[in-house]
Amino acid sequence: MAAVMTGDQQRRRQRGKNVLIALLLVGLVVLFYLVTLVKLTANVAGAS
C-alpha cells in the first residue's frame, strides 16, 4: 500500500534532498581544492 504524502511533506523531503546534494557538492569542491593545493605545493617544493 503506497502512502500518500501531503504537499508539505513533499516540500520537506525535497528540501532535505537538496541540502544533502549541496553538502556533497561543497565536500567535492573542498576535496578538489585540497588535492590541487597539495599538488602545487609538491611541485613548488620539488622545483627549488
N, C-alpha and C positions, 0 to 999 in steps of 0.2 A: 504494500500500500504506500503510495507516494504522498509525502507530506506537502501541503500547500503552504507556501510562505507568503507573508504579507509584504507590502511594498517596503515597510520599514526594516523588516528582517533582511530583505534582499539588498537594500542600500547598505546596511551594516556589514553584511557578508562581503559585498563588493568592495567597500572601503577597507576591510581587513586584507583582502587580496591585494589591493592597490598599495597599501602600506608595506606589505611583505615584498612585493616586487620592487618598490622604491628602495627598501633596505638592501635587497640583493644587488641592485644596481650600484648603490653607494659603496657597498662592500667590494664589488668588482673594480670600481674606479680607484678605490684606495689600494687594492692589491696591485693593479697595473702601475699606479704611481710609485709604490714602494719597489716593485721589481725594476722599473726604469731607473729609479734613484740608485739602487744597488748596482745596476749595470754601469751607469755613468760614473759612479764613484770608483768602481773597479777599473774602468778604463783610464780615469784620471790618475789613479794610483799607479797603474802599470806603465803609463806614459812617462812618468818622472823618474 
